[in-house]
Amino acid sequence: MHIAEQVRSLRLSLGLTQSQLATLAKVSLPTIQNIEAGRANPGLDVVERIYRCLGCEVVVRFQPPDWDALAAYGVPVVASNKVRFKNRSPSQLITELIKALNAYSNTLPKAREWEALAAFILALRHHFPKVYQRLESMSSTANMMISKNDSGRLLKLRRIAIANMSEYL
């Protein structure tokens, strides 16, 4: 459910007016009106205050990487689902890579998956630098991952990744 629908539905179920919710959340009435109309782009602090007044909690958590999608993009891992993506784009690839790099930073790595990811990122850095630059926010994690995996196996996986990604990049 979209935030606009959810805020409105919760507010109405509690019998609150927009004005009352604005007062409780210490935000302006136009803020509540714009949120419910889908015209606002509130900050996390505003969203938390509104939801807290509605008896809810906002939780931010990392999404786990979709290894099947990453395999379809050319990361040399074995996918559990052999369905190939028809419309692969660099933007979707970056989204999946960011999820994987966040997971790498926050969990214990599984050797094979992370080695394949490191090889893919190394291939991106050397052969598709414009796409690699879009990972700028995660570049320190990506560079650390590459430097930890300095092996002949990494170079072999890198060649596989280059062949796979050259289909769509």
C-alpha distance (Angstrom), angle and dihedral (degrees) to the residues before:
residue distance angle dihedral
M1 . . .
H2 3.80 . .
I3 3.82 117.3 .
A4 3.84 91.7 -113.7
E5 3.79 92.9 55.7
Q6 3.79 92.7 41.7
V7 3.82 96.2 50.7
R8 3.80 91.9 46.5
S9 3.81 93.3 46.6
L10 3.82 93.8 47.8
R11 3.80 92.3 45.1
L12 3.80 92.6 51.2
S13 3.82 92.9 45.3
L14 3.81 88.4 56.1
G15 3.80 91.3 47.4
L16 3.80 94.2 -119.1
T17 3.77 125.9 146.3
Q18 3.78 120.3 -135.9
S19 3.78 88.6 -108.3
Q20 3.80 92.8 52.7
L21 3.81 91.9 49.1
A22 3.80 90.7 48.8
T23 3.81 90.3 52.4
L24 3.83 93.1 47.2
A25 3.81 93.2 47.2
K26 3.82 92.8 42.3
V27 3.80 93.2 -125.1
S28 3.79 130.3 120.4
L29 3.80 122.2 -89.1
P30 3.82 91.0 -119.3
T31 3.81 88.5 56.5
I32 3.81 91.2 57.8
Q33 3.81 91.3 42.6
N34 3.81 92.1 50.5
I35 3.81 93.0 45.9
E36 3.79 91.8 51.5
A37 3.80 91.0 45.9
G38 3.81 90.6 51.5
R39 3.80 92.8 -118.4
A40 3.79 98.6 110.0
N41 3.76 132.0 84.7
P42 3.80 100.4 -162.4
G43 3.78 123.6 -170.0
L44 3.79 120.7 -112.1
D45 3.82 91.8 -104.0
V46 3.83 91.2 57.0
V47 3.81 92.0 45.6
E48 3.82 90.6 50.0
R49 3.82 92.5 50.5
I50 3.80 92.7 48.9
Y51 3.80 94.5 46.5
R52 3.79 92.2 45.2
C53 3.83 88.4 56.2
L54 3.80 88.2 50.5
G55 3.81 91.7 52.8
C56 3.80 95.6 -105.1
E57 3.77 136.1 117.3
V58 3.80 126.7 -137.3
V59 3.79 112.7 -137.6
V60 3.79 123.6 -171.3
R61 3.78 115.5 -162.3
F62 3.76 136.7 162.5
Q63 3.77 117.3 -100.7
P64 3.79 113.3 -127.4
P65 3.79 115.1 -114.4
D66 3.80 117.1 -97.9
W67 3.81 100.5 -128.7
D68 3.82 91.7 -173.6
A69 3.81 90.0 57.1
L70 3.80 91.2 45.3
A71 3.82 89.7 50.7
A72 3.81 89.2 51.1
Y73 3.81 88.2 53.0
G74 3.78 90.9 53.7
V75 3.80 106.1 -92.2
P76 3.82 101.1 146.7
V77 3.81 98.1 -118.8
V78 3.77 129.1 117.5
A79 3.79 110.0 -102.9
S80 3.78 121.2 -142.9
N81 3.80 89.2 -148.5
K82 3.81 115.4 51.3
V83 3.83 94.4 -160.5
R84 3.79 109.5 126.0
F85 3.79 121.0 -142.5
K86 3.79 111.2 -116.7
N87 3.79 99.3 -161.3
R88 3.77 105.9 40.3
S89 3.77 114.9 173.2
P90 3.80 134.5 -178.1
S91 3.83 89.6 -119.1
Q92 3.79 92.7 56.9
L93 3.80 89.6 45.2
I94 3.82 91.3 53.0
T95 3.83 90.4 50.3
E96 3.80 91.5 53.1
L97 3.81 92.4 44.3
I98 3.80 91.5 51.4
K99 3.81 90.2 51.9
A100 3.82 89.5 49.9
L101 3.81 93.5 46.9
N102 3.82 90.6 48.9
A103 3.79 88.8 51.6
Y104 3.81 90.2 48.5
S105 3.80 90.4 52.7
N106 3.81 93.9 47.9
T107 3.82 106.7 36.3
L108 3.75 141.1 43.8
P109 3.79 106.6 -86.6
K110 3.80 123.4 -119.8
A111 3.78 102.6 -131.8
R112 3.82 101.0 -133.8
E113 3.81 97.0 44.2
W114 3.78 94.1 45.8
E115 3.78 93.1 45.3
A116 3.82 89.4 52.8
L117 3.81 90.3 47.4
A118 3.82 91.1 49.5
A119 3.81 90.0 51.4
F120 3.81 91.0 49.7
I121 3.81 92.2 49.4
L122 3.80 90.7 47.5
A123 3.81 89.1 52.4
L124 3.79 90.3 49.4
R125 3.80 92.0 49.8
H126 3.81 93.6 51.5
H127 3.81 103.2 34.3
F128 3.81 105.6 24.8
P129 3.83 105.1 30.6
K130 3.82 94.5 161.8
V131 3.80 90.6 58.9
Y132 3.81 90.7 43.0
Q133 3.83 90.2 53.4
R134 3.80 88.6 61.3
L135 3.81 86.6 66.2
E136 3.80 88.3 61.3
S137 3.80 94.2 122.9
M138 3.80 89.4 57.6
S139 3.80 98.0 35.1
S140 3.80 95.3 112.4
T141 3.81 90.6 55.2
A142 3.81 90.7 44.4
N143 3.82 92.2 49.3
M144 3.80 91.5 47.3
M145 3.80 90.2 50.1
I146 3.81 91.7 50.9
S147 3.81 94.1 46.5
K148 3.83 92.1 51.0
N149 3.81 91.0 54.5
D150 3.79 104.6 55.5
S151 3.79 102.5 150.5
G152 3.78 142.8 119.2
R153 3.79 88.0 -110.0
L154 3.80 89.0 59.7
L155 3.81 90.5 54.8
K156 3.82 91.5 49.8
L157 3.82 90.9 49.9
R158 3.81 88.8 46.8
R159 3.81 90.5 58.0
I160 3.81 90.2 51.0
A161 3.81 90.4 48.9
I162 3.82 92.0 50.4
A163 3.79 91.3 52.3
N164 3.82 91.5 48.6
M165 3.80 97.6 46.0
S166 3.78 95.3 44.2
E167 3.82 86.8 75.1
Y168 3.80 93.2 72.1
L169 3.82 110.7 11.9
